Amino acid sequence: MTEAKLNPKVDEFLSQTKNWKEAFEQFREILLQCGLTEDFKWKHPCYTFEGKNIVLMHGFKDYCALLFHKGALLKDPQGILVQQTENVQSARQIRFTHVDQIMEQNATIKEYVQEAINIEKAGLKVEVKQHQEYSVPEELDQAFAESPDLKEAFETLTPGRQRAYLLHFSQPKQSKTRTARIEKNRPRILMGKGLTDCICGQSKRYPICDGSHKYLDQEAE
């Protein structure tokens, strides 16, 4: 690992990190051995190839992870890739709950990184599912029929915001729960806000602001 490859912003990040510091340092060594360029994006160390994002390291309370930006295209022969939520279409994680696991999977990590690099070299792209491809729950159609203003407001939202709502509304098995979710979020939609957008006008911080600011003292994961 040469000094020329080290990014001072990552040095600063590591110096301020309390949890998973040793794990991040191991991630860094492995990723730089793969010939990636060290960058700092979204407040986390990010590793690129010819300007293309390959993998990002981040930590949570119970685990740390390598996030592959086009992980959905990886073959994943070990079956270790994790899709964080249903809304995440492209990225996939490899999660670690103990620092020893990282060195145990050193070779596997490098194999996945190399495949991710090859994907970029080939110019492959993830086919993102458009919001039109998501089914509209019957309860939402009924709400649109009863309130043209709601329908118009929904259709003016960005595709990503529409997609998030459709997934959120469709998840419950019971109709009454789907209806309750729609009614709860009706004001947000009419305001032109997405499912996770701030609605109080006072904060735009992550995580989700629900208008009460009760989460503002928590650090984003």
C-alpha positions as CSV (number, residue, x, y, z in Angstrom):
1,M,0.0,0.0,0.0
2,T,1.7,3.2,-1.2
3,E,1.2,6.6,0.3
4,A,0.2,7.9,-3.1
5,K,-3.0,5.9,-2.9
6,L,-4.1,7.1,0.5
7,N,-6.8,9.8,0.7
8,P,-6.4,12.2,3.6
9,K,-10.1,12.3,4.1
10,V,-10.1,8.6,4.8
11,D,-7.3,9.1,7.2
12,E,-9.4,11.7,9.0
13,F,-12.4,9.4,8.9
14,L,-10.5,6.5,10.5
15,S,-9.0,8.8,13.2
16,Q,-12.5,9.8,14.3
17,T,-14.0,6.3,14.0
18,K,-14.8,4.6,17.3
19,N,-16.7,1.5,16.1
20,W,-15.2,-0.9,13.6
21,K,-12.0,1.0,13.2
22,E,-9.8,-2.1,12.9
23,A,-12.3,-3.6,10.4
24,F,-12.2,-0.5,8.3
25,E,-8.4,-0.5,8.3
26,Q,-8.5,-4.1,7.1
27,F,-11.0,-3.2,4.4
28,R,-8.8,-0.4,3.3
29,E,-5.7,-2.6,2.9
30,I,-7.6,-5.2,1.0
31,L,-9.3,-2.8,-1.4
32,L,-6.1,-0.9,-2.1
33,Q,-4.4,-4.2,-2.9
34,C,-7.1,-4.6,-5.6
35,G,-5.8,-1.5,-7.4
36,L,-8.8,0.7,-6.6
37,T,-8.5,4.4,-6.1
38,E,-9.4,5.6,-2.6
39,D,-12.1,8.4,-2.5
40,F,-14.5,9.7,0.1
41,K,-18.1,10.0,-0.8
42,W,-21.4,10.1,1.2
43,K,-19.3,10.6,4.3
44,H,-17.6,7.2,3.9
45,P,-14.5,5.7,2.2
46,C,-15.4,4.8,-1.3
47,Y,-13.2,2.9,-3.8
48,T,-13.4,3.5,-7.5
49,F,-12.0,2.2,-10.8
50,E,-11.4,4.7,-13.5
51,G,-13.8,7.1,-11.9
52,K,-16.6,4.5,-11.4
53,N,-17.8,3.6,-7.9
54,I,-17.0,0.0,-7.0
55,V,-17.4,-0.5,-3.3
56,L,-18.0,1.6,-0.2
57,M,-17.3,0.6,3.5
58,H,-19.7,1.5,6.2
59,G,-20.5,0.4,9.7
60,F,-23.7,-0.2,11.7
61,K,-24.4,-1.1,15.3
62,D,-24.3,-4.8,14.8
63,Y,-22.1,-5.2,11.8
64,C,-19.8,-3.5,9.3
65,A,-20.1,-4.0,5.6
66,L,-18.7,-3.6,2.1
67,L,-21.3,-2.1,-0.2
68,F,-20.9,-3.0,-3.9
69,H,-22.6,-0.4,-6.0
70,K,-23.6,-2.8,-8.7
71,G,-23.8,-5.8,-6.4
72,A,-27.0,-7.0,-8.1
73,L,-24.9,-7.9,-11.1
74,L,-22.4,-10.0,-9.1
75,K,-22.7,-13.8,-9.4
76,D,-22.3,-14.3,-5.7
77,P,-21.2,-18.0,-5.7
78,Q,-20.7,-17.8,-1.9
79,G,-24.3,-16.5,-1.3
80,I,-23.0,-13.8,1.0
81,L,-24.5,-10.7,-0.7
82,V,-27.3,-8.9,1.2
83,Q,-30.0,-6.6,-0.2
84,Q,-30.5,-4.0,2.6
85,T,-34.2,-3.3,1.8
86,E,-36.7,-4.0,-0.9
87,N,-36.1,-0.4,-2.2
88,V,-32.4,-1.1,-2.9
89,Q,-32.2,-2.3,-6.5
90,S,-28.5,-2.1,-7.4
91,A,-26.3,-2.2,-4.3
92,R,-25.5,-5.3,-2.2
93,Q,-23.6,-5.7,1.0
94,I,-21.1,-8.2,2.4
95,R,-21.6,-8.1,6.1
96,F,-19.2,-8.9,8.9
97,T,-19.9,-9.1,12.6
98,H,-16.4,-9.7,13.8
99,V,-13.1,-8.3,12.5
100,D,-11.6,-11.8,12.2
101,Q,-14.1,-12.7,9.5
102,I,-12.6,-10.1,7.2
103,M,-9.2,-11.8,6.9
104,E,-10.9,-15.2,6.7
105,Q,-12.7,-13.9,3.6
106,N,-9.8,-12.0,2.2
107,A,-9.6,-14.0,-1.0
108,T,-13.4,-13.9,-1.5
109,I,-13.5,-10.2,-1.1
110,K,-10.9,-9.8,-3.7
111,E,-12.7,-12.1,-6.1
112,Y,-15.9,-10.1,-5.7
113,V,-14.0,-6.8,-6.2
114,Q,-12.4,-8.1,-9.3
115,E,-15.7,-9.2,-10.7
116,A,-17.1,-5.7,-9.9
117,I,-14.2,-4.2,-11.8
118,N,-14.9,-6.4,-14.8
119,I,-18.5,-5.4,-14.7
120,E,-17.4,-1.7,-15.0
121,K,-14.9,-2.6,-17.8
122,A,-17.7,-4.2,-19.7
123,G,-20.0,-1.2,-19.2
124,L,-22.8,-3.3,-17.7
125,K,-25.7,-1.5,-16.0
126,V,-28.3,-2.6,-13.5
127,E,-31.8,-2.7,-15.1
128,V,-33.6,-0.5,-12.6
129,K,-37.2,-1.4,-12.2
130,Q,-39.4,1.6,-13.1
131,H,-42.2,2.6,-10.9
132,Q,-44.7,1.8,-13.6
133,E,-43.7,-1.9,-13.1
134,Y,-44.8,-1.9,-9.5
135,S,-48.4,-2.9,-9.0
136,V,-50.7,-0.2,-7.6
137,P,-52.7,-1.7,-4.7
138,E,-56.5,-1.7,-5.1
139,E,-56.8,0.5,-2.0
140,L,-54.7,3.2,-3.6
141,D,-56.7,3.1,-6.8
142,Q,-59.8,3.5,-4.7
143,A,-58.2,6.5,-2.9
144,F,-57.3,8.0,-6.3
145,A,-60.9,7.6,-7.5
146,E,-62.3,9.3,-4.4
147,S,-59.7,12.1,-4.5
148,P,-58.4,13.3,-7.9
149,D,-56.2,15.8,-6.1
150,L,-54.4,12.8,-4.4
151,K,-53.9,11.1,-7.8
152,E,-52.6,14.3,-9.4
153,A,-50.2,14.9,-6.4
154,F,-48.9,11.3,-6.6
155,E,-48.3,11.5,-10.3
156,T,-46.2,14.7,-9.9
157,L,-43.8,12.9,-7.4
158,T,-40.5,11.7,-8.7
159,P,-40.3,8.1,-9.9
160,G,-38.2,7.1,-6.9
161,R,-40.8,8.6,-4.4
162,Q,-43.6,6.9,-6.2
163,R,-41.8,3.6,-6.1
164,A,-41.1,3.9,-2.4
165,Y,-44.8,4.6,-1.7
166,L,-46.0,1.7,-3.9
167,L,-43.7,-0.7,-2.1
168,H,-44.7,0.6,1.3
169,F,-48.4,0.5,0.5
170,S,-48.2,-3.0,-1.0
171,Q,-46.3,-4.8,1.8
172,P,-49.1,-5.5,4.3
173,K,-51.2,-8.6,3.7
174,Q,-54.4,-7.2,5.1
175,S,-56.4,-4.6,3.2
176,K,-57.2,-2.5,6.3
177,T,-53.5,-2.1,6.9
178,R,-52.8,-1.1,3.4
179,T,-55.6,1.5,3.6
180,A,-54.3,2.8,6.9
181,R,-50.8,3.3,5.4
182,I,-52.3,5.2,2.5
183,E,-54.4,7.4,4.8
184,K,-51.4,8.1,7.1
185,N,-49.3,9.2,4.2
186,R,-52.1,11.2,2.3
187,P,-50.9,14.5,3.8
188,R,-47.3,13.8,2.7
189,I,-48.3,13.1,-0.9
190,L,-50.5,16.2,-1.1
191,M,-47.6,18.2,0.1
192,G,-45.4,16.7,-2.6
193,K,-43.2,14.9,-0.1
194,G,-41.7,11.4,-0.4
195,L,-42.0,8.7,2.2
196,T,-38.8,9.7,4.0
197,D,-38.9,13.5,3.4
198,C,-39.0,15.9,6.2
199,I,-42.5,17.4,6.6
200,C,-41.9,19.9,9.4
201,G,-39.8,22.3,7.4
202,Q,-37.2,22.5,10.1
203,S,-34.8,19.7,9.3
204,K,-33.6,17.8,6.3
205,R,-31.3,15.5,8.3
206,Y,-31.2,11.7,7.9
207,P,-32.6,9.5,9.3
208,I,-36.2,9.9,8.6
209,C,-37.7,13.0,10.1
210,D,-41.3,12.3,11.2
211,G,-42.1,15.9,12.2
212,S,-41.3,15.3,15.9
213,H,-37.5,15.5,15.6
214,K,-37.2,12.7,18.1
215,Y,-34.5,11.0,15.9
216,L,-32.3,14.1,15.4
217,D,-29.8,13.2,18.1
218,Q,-29.2,9.7,16.6
219,E,-26.3,9.2,14.2
220,A,-27.2,8.0,10.7
221,E,-26.3,4.4,10.1
